[in-house]
Amino acid sequence: MLFHAPIGVYDFEKRDGNDISVDVRLTIAEQTTYDDDITATLNYADVYELVKGEVCKPANLLETVANRIRQELTSRYPQVSHYQIRVSKLNPPVGGHVGDATIELKD
């Protein structure tokens, strides 16, 4: 998922924003994966909207954003048994050419 969001410690990052990439991998309880019923599992459009809502809130740190996503996902979807959340700032302003800075949370 790609977003443009006010994440960073510098004033210009808060004002102008940064390009942010988010990758979410979720494991759900086995019994919910065989029904072929969307109400029995996760709707990835809903997951996208949840992630978008958390990424677009201002934050200083990628860690803060990843933790907010984790908290919302695990509280809203109790069927999630494991998660892996990667939040990356693309081309971070570090004074040199860097592709991304990434934080990952997983259980």
DAPE-V944828 format. One record per run of one state. SS is the DSSP state (2 for helix, 1 for strand, 0 for the rest). FROM is the first residue (numbers start at 1). LEN is the number of residues. If there is no record, write none. Layout:
ss=SS from=FROM len=LEN
ss=SS from=FROM len=LEN
//
This chain:
ss=0 from=1 len=1
ss=1 from=2 len=4
ss=0 from=6 len=1
ss=1 from=7 len=1
ss=0 from=8 len=3
ss=2 from=11 len=6
ss=0 from=17 len=1
ss=1 from=18 len=11
ss=0 from=29 len=1
ss=2 from=30 len=3
ss=0 from=33 len=5
ss=2 from=38 len=3
ss=0 from=41 len=3
ss=2 from=44 len=12
ss=0 from=56 len=3
ss=1 from=59 len=1
ss=0 from=60 len=2
ss=2 from=62 len=15
ss=0 from=77 len=3
ss=1 from=80 len=11
ss=0 from=91 len=9
ss=1 from=100 len=7
ss=0 from=107 len=1
//
